[in-house]
Amino acid sequence: MNTFALHKIEEIVGRLEVFKLTVDGECEYDSFEREVEAEGSYLSELTTIQVRLQEMAELKSLPDTKFKDITPEKEKVKEYEVKTKHLRVYLLHDVPNGRVIVCAGKKTSQKKDIKHFREVKKRYLENKK
């Protein structure tokens, strides 16, 4: 059984709170940020992701090309994707006034990343029961 924890991102301030999910002490989003920073190719897009997360927290309306509801039909817990040209961040709405970042990836691995996101989401929600 995994151990899950939420960590509020203090730098993002708005009507919605934004949290990072850690699984067994590891945060996939932090690992993703380190990987992008080490590669150096998409640093500006990483900054854009952070700006879009801030805009989401401020309840600003964003087009589907930047922020998209990807919740499957009949699913109760909402799923979202924050997008840039090459990067994707996957979130769920699980806390009363906030969103939880579960994982992130590149557009080239989008289908695999969404599958992984939904697997982690399922384990996280089952663990909360």
C-alpha positions as CSV (number, residue, x, y, z in Angstrom):
1,M,0.0,0.0,0.0
2,N,1.3,3.4,-0.9
3,T,1.6,6.4,1.4
4,F,0.1,9.6,-0.1
5,A,0.6,13.2,1.0
6,L,-0.4,16.6,-0.3
7,H,1.9,19.6,-0.1
8,K,0.5,23.0,-0.7
9,I,2.4,25.1,-3.3
10,E,2.9,28.3,-1.4
11,E,4.0,30.3,-4.4
12,I,0.6,29.9,-6.0
13,V,-1.9,32.2,-4.3
14,G,-5.5,32.5,-5.4
15,R,-9.1,31.4,-4.7
16,L,-8.0,27.8,-5.4
17,E,-5.2,26.2,-3.6
18,V,-2.7,24.0,-5.6
19,F,-1.1,21.0,-4.1
20,K,1.5,18.5,-5.2
21,L,0.9,14.8,-4.5
22,T,3.7,12.7,-3.1
23,V,3.6,8.9,-3.3
24,D,5.9,7.2,-0.8
25,G,7.8,10.4,-0.3
26,E,8.4,11.0,-4.0
27,C,6.8,13.9,-5.9
28,E,6.5,13.1,-9.7
29,Y,5.9,16.7,-10.5
30,D,9.2,17.8,-8.7
31,S,11.0,15.0,-10.6
32,F,9.5,16.3,-13.9
33,E,10.6,19.9,-13.2
34,R,14.2,18.7,-12.4
35,E,14.2,16.7,-15.7
36,V,13.1,19.7,-17.8
37,E,15.5,22.0,-16.0
38,A,18.4,19.5,-16.7
39,E,17.5,19.1,-20.3
40,G,17.1,22.9,-20.8
41,S,15.0,22.6,-23.9
42,Y,11.6,23.6,-22.4
43,L,12.5,26.0,-19.6
44,S,10.2,28.7,-21.0
45,E,7.3,26.3,-21.3
46,L,7.9,25.2,-17.6
47,T,7.5,28.9,-16.7
48,T,4.4,29.0,-18.8
49,I,3.0,26.0,-16.9
50,Q,3.6,27.8,-13.6
51,V,1.8,30.9,-14.9
52,R,-1.2,28.9,-16.0
53,L,-1.4,27.2,-12.6
54,Q,-1.4,30.6,-11.1
55,E,-4.1,31.8,-13.5
56,M,-6.2,28.6,-12.7
57,A,-5.8,29.4,-8.9
58,E,-7.1,32.9,-9.6
59,L,-10.1,31.4,-11.4
60,K,-9.2,33.0,-14.7
61,S,-10.9,31.6,-17.8
62,L,-8.4,29.7,-19.9
63,P,-9.1,28.2,-23.4
64,D,-9.0,24.4,-24.0
65,T,-5.6,24.9,-25.7
66,K,-4.1,25.9,-22.3
67,F,-6.3,24.2,-19.7
68,K,-8.6,21.3,-20.4
69,D,-11.1,19.2,-18.5
70,I,-10.2,15.6,-19.4
71,T,-12.6,13.8,-17.1
72,P,-14.0,10.6,-18.5
73,E,-17.8,10.4,-18.8
74,K,-19.4,9.3,-15.5
75,E,-16.3,9.9,-13.5
76,K,-17.0,11.8,-10.3
77,V,-13.6,13.3,-9.5
78,K,-12.7,15.9,-12.1
79,E,-9.4,15.6,-14.1
80,Y,-7.6,18.5,-15.8
81,E,-4.6,18.9,-18.1
82,V,-2.5,22.1,-18.2
83,K,-0.9,22.3,-21.6
84,T,1.9,24.1,-23.5
85,K,3.2,23.1,-26.9
86,H,5.4,20.3,-25.5
87,L,4.5,19.9,-21.8
88,R,1.5,18.5,-19.9
89,V,0.6,18.6,-16.2
90,Y,-2.2,16.4,-14.9
91,L,-4.4,17.5,-12.0
92,L,-7.5,16.3,-10.1
93,H,-10.0,18.2,-8.1
94,D,-10.1,16.4,-4.8
95,V,-9.8,19.1,-2.1
96,P,-12.7,21.5,-1.3
97,N,-11.0,24.6,-2.7
98,G,-8.2,23.3,-4.8
99,R,-6.5,21.1,-7.3
100,V,-3.9,18.4,-6.9
101,I,-1.0,18.0,-9.3
102,V,-0.5,14.3,-9.7
103,C,2.1,14.0,-12.5
104,A,3.4,15.7,-15.7
105,G,5.0,14.7,-18.9
106,K,5.7,15.6,-22.5
107,K,3.2,15.7,-25.4
108,T,5.1,12.8,-27.0
109,S,4.1,10.5,-24.1
110,Q,0.7,11.9,-23.5
111,K,-1.4,8.7,-23.8
112,K,1.0,6.8,-21.5
113,D,1.1,9.7,-19.0
114,I,-2.7,10.0,-18.8
115,K,-3.0,6.2,-18.2
116,H,-0.4,6.5,-15.4
117,F,-2.2,9.6,-14.0
118,R,-5.5,7.7,-13.8
119,E,-3.8,4.7,-12.1
120,V,-2.2,6.9,-9.5
121,K,-5.5,8.8,-9.0
122,K,-7.3,5.5,-8.5
123,R,-4.8,4.3,-5.8
124,Y,-4.9,7.8,-4.1
125,L,-8.7,7.8,-3.9
126,E,-8.9,4.2,-2.7
127,N,-6.3,5.0,0.0
128,K,-8.5,7.9,1.2
129,K,-11.5,5.6,2.0
